[in-house]
């Protein structure tokens, strides 16, 4: 499950450049029985199997360094977001514990520094959540992306969504690229992009704007956007 995503594209190049080292461990390496069993039936009787505590405790004992942060991936954890990604990207050594089956024996929580969920849904295992976390963190490491500025424009950086993007052709099936983007006027393009980023955020994720770092120009762009939308609403109500 890990080999594809870890050996393609940005994650592959970041490892080749020595920006990050990612190791995948098999929990079965910390079992002591002939069949290398990592799961067992739940106490109290119930459907499914539970990951035994011993392999997880021993794995963390073996892998933990003084500077490590241990993350337990669970749908019951704190929701992963850009702010958490930024905090975790500062950590020099992360251990991600992936569950399976019905999840971990609850005592495993005591070895974790943080419990992390990638969203309010349940996946079959922690491998995909771990890859989601890894990919989000590696993008934040300086030098991991081809163009450094592209990470700075991404959604959530600075608390707003990214502006709409277009590429050639200028007209496709009657759909036109906004004229300003073809103008070559860098200042107009910069202002348009910021305004559309703010518009997107206001319309789709107004909650983000409460925490966003907005300057005087942003406030004036937001006033323009609000006035435009109020104008549209008035026009609609006036139509018979
Ligand atoms: N019975 C558990 C529950 O309802 O909370 C779900 C277990 S899930 C089938 C198996 C494993 O997948 C979990 O232990 C966890 O590691 C991982 N997992 C599933 N959904 C996840 C999510 N949204 N975020 C993080 N990890 C998740």
Boltz pocket constraint, residues with backbone or C-beta under 6 A from the ligand:
constraints:
  - pocket:
      binder: B
      contacts: [[A, 73], [A, 74], [A, 75], [A, 76], [A, 97], [A, 98], [A, 99], [A, 100], [A, 101], [A, 102], [A, 103], [A, 104], [A, 116], [A, 117], [A, 118], [A, 119], [A, 120], [A, 121], [A, 122], [A, 123], [A, 124], [A, 125], [A, 126], [A, 127], [A, 129]]
      max_distance: 6.0
